[in-house]
Amino acid sequence: MKLSNSIESAVKSIKKCHTCGGLSENEICEICLDEQRDNTKLCIIENAKDIFVLEENNLFNGRYFVLENLEKDSVESLKKRVSKDVKEMIFALTPSLSNDAVILFIEDNLKDLDIKFTKIAQGVPTGVHLENVDMLSLAKAMDSRVSI
Ligand SMILES: [Zn+2]
């Protein structure tokens, strides 16, 4: 009973951060409030839970923006979110044709801003044999090969 009450109050107290759209107990989340983070990098993710994946593994030290479902107003709020400090917008989305279209759409809407657009590299996952990699991923991995 006690546990279910505390779970219930935890769930009730979770809101969406007004700035990034991530999960937060307050109006603005801890990541957005953290002054130590790099304001020049804005990472675009699909869901609020993706922030936890990147944070848990200490993979990124910039700011986030959650694109939950791309509506016109999320492009508007993204525009507002892009301060003059942002120099690089990193798309950390699941590789797919529809997400490629989303990236193009956003790039097109923000093309007047002086921002470098990047996306996370796509390739062969660690420990997965080539024969088990889908054709599109293998083709992209071959295209984006790096010198060693
Ligand atoms: Zn936030």
Residues whose N, C-alpha, C, O or C-beta is under 5 A from the ligand:
A	BS01	ZN	C17 T19 C20 G21 G22 I28 C29 C32
